[in-house]
Structure formats: structure tokens, C-alpha cells
Amino acid sequence: MDDEELTREFIRVQHDADGAKVLVGVIYWEGAYNPRVEWECARVVPLESSDSALEGIVAELLRSEEYFAVCEECGMRNPIGWMNDDSICQSCAVQNHGVVY
């Protein structure tokens, strides 16, 4: 997944009376084959924030180690929930290291 696809799938902006809330989908696993996504409020900005300000926040969140990581083997950015460990993604763990989920 490229950053645009990650943004579409895992980052949302909701507007309400408190401001614009930037939400990040965090993946949790309920067993080996049961991922679930919970939406976590990562930032709240004033309603009058510009589109470019929101785009900057989204870019910052994509680089945040709290939510995403880049696999050292394939170089792809993934949600933390798709990482096998701190350095490799689940796909590389399966393909290159014999990990079975």
C-alpha cells in the first residue's frame, strides 16, 4: 500500500463542534485471523484549519512511529498492526522467514 492508500483506509477527518478530529485506524488482533480496527483520535484542530494544514497533519501521522512503520526488508509503510515486529512487516515475515500466522 502506498501512502495515499494508507491515508484513504486508515486516516479520517471528522468535523464537529469541538473542531476537526483527525482519526487513525489502529489494528488489533483477536486471534490469528481476526483483525479489528478501532478509530483513535490522534489530533484535534480548529474547524477553520485549512486543507493544507490538515494534509500536513496527515503526512505527520503517516510518519508517526505510534501508528505506522516502514518494513526494513520491503520498504513499505504499514500500520503497526500489520508489522511482525519493530523492523519487518507480516508479509516479509511469512515470505522470507517462515513465520506462520
C-alpha positions in Angstrom: 0.0 0.0 0.0 1.3 3.5 -0.8 0.8 6.5 1.4 -2.3 7.6 -0.5 -3.9 4.2 0.0 -3.0 4.1 3.7 -4.5 7.6 4.1 -7.7 6.5 2.5 -8.0 3.4 4.5 -6.6 4.4 7.9 -7.0 8.1 8.4 -10.2 10.1 8.6 -11.2 13.6 9.4 -14.4 14.3 11.3 -15.8 17.7 11.9 -17.9 18.6 15.0 -18.4 21.5 17.4 -15.1 20.8 19.0 -13.1 21.1 15.8 -11.7 18.8 13.1 -10.7 15.5 14.6 -8.1 13.5 12.8 -8.7 9.8 13.4 -6.3 6.9 12.8 -7.4 3.3 12.4 -5.5 1.2 14.8 -5.4 -2.6 14.0 -5.9 -5.0 16.9 -5.8 -8.8 16.5 -8.4 -11.1 18.1 -6.6 -14.3 17.2 -4.6 -15.0 14.1 -7.3 -14.3 11.6 -9.4 -11.7 13.2 -8.2 -8.2 12.9 -10.3 -5.3 14.0 -9.9 -1.6 13.5 -10.5 0.9 16.2 -10.5 4.6 15.4 -8.3 6.7 17.7 -8.4 10.5 17.8 -4.8 11.5 17.0 -5.3 15.3 16.7 -8.0 17.9 17.1 -7.5 21.2 15.2 -9.8 24.2 14.9 -12.6 24.0 12.4 -11.2 26.8 10.4 -7.9 24.9 9.7 -7.0 24.9 6.1 -6.9 21.9 3.9 -3.1 22.2 3.6 -2.8 22.2 7.4 -4.9 19.0 7.6 -2.8 17.5 4.8 0.3 18.3 6.9 -1.1 16.6 9.9 -2.0 13.5 7.8 1.6 13.4 6.5 2.9 13.8 10.0 0.7 10.9 11.2 1.9 8.7 8.4 5.5 9.2 9.6 4.5 8.7 13.3 6.0 5.5 14.8 3.0 5.4 17.0 0.7 4.4 14.1 2.9 3.3 11.2 6.2 1.7 10.4 8.4 1.1 7.4 9.5 -2.5 6.8 13.3 -2.8 6.6 13.0 -5.6 4.0 10.4 -4.4 1.5 10.4 -0.7 2.3 6.7 -0.5 2.5 4.9 1.6 5.2 2.4 -0.4 7.2 0.0 0.2 10.1 1.7 -1.0 13.3 -0.9 -3.8 13.4 0.5 -5.2 10.2 4.1 -5.4 11.4 5.5 -8.7 12.7 7.9 -6.8 14.9 9.7 -3.4 15.0 11.5 -4.0 11.8 9.6 -6.3 9.4 6.1 -6.5 8.2 3.9 -9.6 8.4 4.2 -10.3 4.7 8.0 -10.3 4.8 7.9 -12.4 8.0 5.8 -15.0 6.1 7.6 -14.9 2.8 11.2 -14.6 4.0 11.3 -16.0 7.5 8.8 -18.9 7.5 6.5 -17.2 10.0 3.1 -18.8 10.1 0.1 -16.9 11.4 
